[in-house]
């Protein structure tokens, strides 16, 4: 079992930046993938960025060139640096972890990101 706590969400103007952070606790030794999903009202939850213990990283097409995911294994944290934010980035962002073999998944409570003038 893994517990995830997110922070860093808020209101930002278009073109601005935010940095989301997620701290994991519990059975962190079993974590393989760590990353971020987001969900806007009336929309399906979608992958934003994901990284594995082996170092592989994937980004949504909409995030490439603007967002950067980073992971600190020593501190059991994962962060998402979001630059050049657009109104369409507005959503609840969720931290996500998956165990090796994909047998267990955990979700954070979510943090609201609003991009508006």
N, C-alpha and C positions, 0 to 999 in steps of 0.2 A: 504494500500500500504506500502510495506517494501523495503527499499533500503539497499543493501549489498555491502560492500567494503572489498576485500580480500587483504592480504599482506603476505609476507614471502617466496614466491617462489624463485627459483633460481637454480643454477648449483651446484651439490654435487657429490662427488665420491661414488662408491658403498661401502656400509657399513656405510656411514655417516648418518647424521640426519638433519632434517629441521622441523621447527614449523610454520604452517600456522595459520593465525588469520583472523577472519571475524567480522566486526562491523556492527550491524543492527541499522537502524533508521527508523522513520515513525511510522506505526501502530504496534509497537512491542508488545503491550499488547495482540494482537490476535495470536501471534506465539505459536504453540505447538511444532512441530519438528524443529530442527536445525541440519544441518549436512553438509557432503561433498560428492560430486560426482567427477568423473574424466573421461576424454575422451582423448584417444590417437588417432592419425591420422588414419582414415579409420575404426575406431571402434565405437561401440555404447557407449553412456554415461552410466557409471555404478556407483552404490552406493559404497562408501568407508566406511563411518561410519555415524550413525544417532543417535540422542538422543532426548527425549521428555521432556516436562515440568514435567511429572510424574516420570522421572528418568530412564525409560527404554532405553537401548542402544543396537544397533546392529552393527556388523562389517562384511565386506566382508571377506570370508575365507582367502583371500590373505593378509588381513590386521591384522588378529588376531595374537596377540603376538608381533607385531611390532609397530602398530599405537595405539594411545590413543586419544579419543575425550573428550573434556571438555567444559563445558558451565558455563558462569557467567551471571546469570539473572540480577543482579544489574547493570552490565555494558552493557548488551545486546550484548555479544560477544560469539563466539564459536571458539575453537582452535583445531588443529589436530597436535599432536606431532608424527612425523614419524621417527622411528629409523631403523637401519639395512636396509637402502634403497637399492633397487635392480634396475638394468636397466629397468626392466619391469614395474617399478613404474612411469616411464617417461610419463607425460600426462599434460593436462591442468586441474587444479583442480578448482571446482566451489563450492562456498558456496550456501547453499539451506535452505529455510525456508518454512514451511507449516502451515496454520492457523488451529485452532481447527475446526474439521469437514471436513477438507481437501478442503475447498471452494476456497482458494487462495494460490498460490505458488509464491515464488520469487527466482531469481537466481542472483548471483554476476557476475561480468564481466569475472572472471576466472584469475588464476595466473599459470604461467608455472613452472613446476617442471621437471628438467632434471637430470637424474642420469647417469653419464658417467665418464670413466677414462680419 
